[in-house]
Amino acid sequence: MKPLIFITNDDGHSSRGLACLTELALEVADVVVVTPELNSSGKSHSLTSNVPLRVRAISEGDHLSQYACTGTPVDCVKLGEEHLCPRKPDLILSGINHGSNASINVIYSGTMGAVIEASTLGYPAVGFSLLSHSAKADFSHCLDYVRAIIKDVLENGLPSRISLNVNIPKAESEPLKGIRVCREAGAYWSDSFEKRIDPSGQPYYWLTGKFVCLDNAEDTDEYALHNGYISIVPTHPDYTAPSYIEPMRGRFEKIGK
C-alpha cells in the first residue's frame, strides 16, 4: 500500500501552488487534499468554534480525493485527518503558499498554522512557501527541491512536535544555490490601518504595512533567501523563552510571600 499524504493550504483549492504540491505528492503517495473554501491567508492558528463547518467534495478517487472546507487551515487539518482520510496520514504538507512565511511571518501564517497543528497531533509536517504573491507564480525552478524534501521526510520522519518551515526564493535568471537550514531572522511588521472612503461616503480601514528586518546575521532565513538559497527552519509550538525562566522567577515568585 502506498503512503498517504494529506495536503492543505491557506490560499484555497484553486491556487497554482497547491496544484504543484499535489502533483509532486502523487508521485510517491496517495493524496487527500482539504483546503479552505476561500482564501484564509493570515489566519494563523485560528479555528472555528461559533458556526458549523461544511465540507464540499471536489473529487474523490482511489489515489486522489479533494475537498473544500468552510473553515480555517487548522480546521482543515483537524477535520480532515479525523473524518476525510481513509487511514492515518504518513505526512502532512501545507502550501505551496504564494508569499513568504519566513521570519516573523510564521506567527501570522495560515500555511504554518496548519503545519504546527499537524505536528501537535503527532504527524511529520512541512510547510512550503514561495516568495511571490502572483497567482501565476512560476514554481518550475524549485520542484526538484520540493520533491526531494517530501521524499526525505516521508522516509525519515521528523522529531516529535518538530515541523519544517520551507521558504523558496522566486524564480530569477540565476538558478537556486541550494538549501540552508537556519533560524528565523529577527523582524517585525510596521503596520498601519489606512482610512479610506467608500463610494457611499462611509469610512473604512485597509491594513497596510512594511516588513522591517532587524537581523543581518548570516545564519537566518532572510539572509539565505536574499542570497539565492531555500531556507528551512525547524519549528515547534513551544513559545517558552527558557533563558528568562530564572530571571522571571526572581522577579515574580516572591510576590505574595
N, C-alpha and C positions, 0 to 999 in steps of 0.2 A: 504494500500500500504506500502511495506517495505521502510525503509530509503534507501538512495543512498549514497554509499561511493565511492569516487574517489581515486585511488591509483597511485602513480608514484614512481620513484627511480632514482638513478644515475648509477646503476650497469648494467642496461639493462634488457631486458624482460626475459632472461633465468636464472636470478640469483635465488639461493635457498632461499634467504631472502624474495624476492618478492613473491615466491610461498607460503611461510609460512604465510605472511601477508595477501595475497589474500584469503587463506583458512580460516583464522580466521574472516576476514571481511564478508565472505559469510555466516557465522553462524548467522549474525544479520541483513544483508542488501543485496540489490542488489549492484553489483560492476561494475565499469568501470575502467579499467587499461590502462593508457597511459604512456609508458616509452620510453626513448631514444633507438634508434635502436642499438647504440654502447655504450660502457662504457663511461660515462661522469663524472667520479669522478674528483673533483677539479674544476668543472665549476662554483661553487659559484652561483651568481645571474645573470650570463650571459644569454643573449638571442640572437636570430638570426635575423639580420636585413639586411644582404647583399646577401642572397640566399633564394630561395623559400623553404618552409617547405613541406615535403611529409609525408603522413601517410599511413601505411600498416595495414590492418585488419588481426589480428592473429586468432581471433574467435569472433563471435557475437551471443549472445543468450539472452533469456528473463531475466536471472539473472546475467550473467557474459559476458562482452564484453571486449576484449583485443586488444590494438593497439600498434604499434611501430612507433615512430616519428623520423625524421632525425635531430631534434633539441635538445636543452638542456632540463634539467629537468624543468626549468622555462617556456620554450616554451611549454612543455607538459601540464603544469597546465593551461596556458593562452589559448592555443588552445583547450585542452580537455574540459574545463568547458564551452567554448563557442560553440563548434561545435560537440563534440562527446558524451556528456552527454544527455540523454533523458529528464532530468529535472535538476533543481539546486541541486548540491550535499549537503547532510546534514553534511558531514565530509570529509576532505581531509587528506590522510595519505601518508607518504613517507618512503620507506625502504622495509624490514629491511636491512639497509646498512651493508655491510661486511667491518668493520673497524670503529674505534672511530670517533665520531664527537663531543667529549667533548672539553671543554676549547676553545683555540684559533682555533681549527679545524672548529668551526661553521662558520667562515668567509670564509673558502675555500670550504665548503661542497656543492656539488650539491644537496644532500639529503635535507639539511636545506635551501638551496636557494629556492627550490620548496615550502617548508613549509612556509617560510616567505612571499613569493609571494602570496600564498593562503590566508594568514592572512591579507595581504593588500587588497585583493579582498573581504574581509568580511566573509571568511569561517573559522570555527574552524579547526585547522590543527595540526598534530602531526608527528614528525619525529622520527623513531626508528633506532638505530644503535647497532650492536654487536661488541665487541672488539676482533674480529677475522677476518683476511683477507682471510681465507681459503675459496675456492669455495665450499667446502664440510662441511662448518661450522655446528656445532650442535646447533640447536635452541630449542631443546626439553625442556631444563631447564627453559626457560623464557616464554613459550607460555601462561601459565595461567596469568602471569602478563600483557603481551601484550593484551590479551583478555579483562582483567578487565579494563585496561586503555582505550581501544577502547569503551567499553560499557559506562564507566563513562562520557567520553567526548561527546559521541553520545547523552546521556540522559541529561547532564547538561550544555553542551556547554563550551565556554571559553570567557573571556572578549574580547572586540573589539581589534583587532590587536595584541593580545597575542597568541603565539603558544607555543608548548611544544617540547623541545629537550630531547629525552629519550635515554640514553645510558645504555648498559647492559654488565656486565662482561661476558667473555666467560665461557663455561661450565667447571667446575672444579669438583673435588671429593666431595667438600662440597657444599650443596645447597645454593642458593641465600638467603641473610639475610632479604631482603625486599626492600623498596623504600625509598630514601631520596630526598626531594625537596630542592634544593640548588642553589648556584650561580656558574658561571664559575670560574675555577681556573685561576690565572694569569700565563701565559705561552707564549712561542714563539717557532718557528721552526728555528734552526740554519741550514740554507740551503746552499748548495754549488752545482755548476754545475761541475760535473766530466768530464774532457776531455778524450775522447776515440778515437780510430782509427778504422774505418770500414774496411771490407775485401779489399776494393779498395784503401786503404791507405789514405782516406779522414777523417779529424777530425769531430767528433760530440760531443755533450754535453748531459750528463744524470743527471737529478736532483736527488740529494741525500740530506739527512738531518737528524737531530737529534732533537727530541722533548725535550724541556727544560722547566720544571715546576718550577716556582719561588715562588709558593704559597703552604705552608704547613698547612694552616688553615683547621679545621675540617668541615667547612660549604661549602666546594667546591665539584664540581662534581668529580674531580680527587681523592679526599680523599674517597668519597663514593665508587667509582668504585674499588679502590685498597683495600677496606675493605669489599668487597663482596656484596655491595648494588647496585641496579639500581639507576641511577641518573636521576632526572627530573629537567631541568632548564627552567622556564618560560622565553620566549624570545620575543623581539619585534624589529621592524625595525628601531627604532629611535636611531641614533648614537650620539645624543646630550650628552655632559657631563655637566649637569646642574650646578654642583658646580663651574665650571670655567667660567660661563657666566659673572658674575660680575667682577672678576679679569681681564678678557679679555676686557670688556668694558672700564675699567680704562686704559688699555694699548693702545687700538686702536681707540676708538671713538673720542678721542681728535685730531687725525690726520686730517689735513686739516682745522682745526678751528683757 
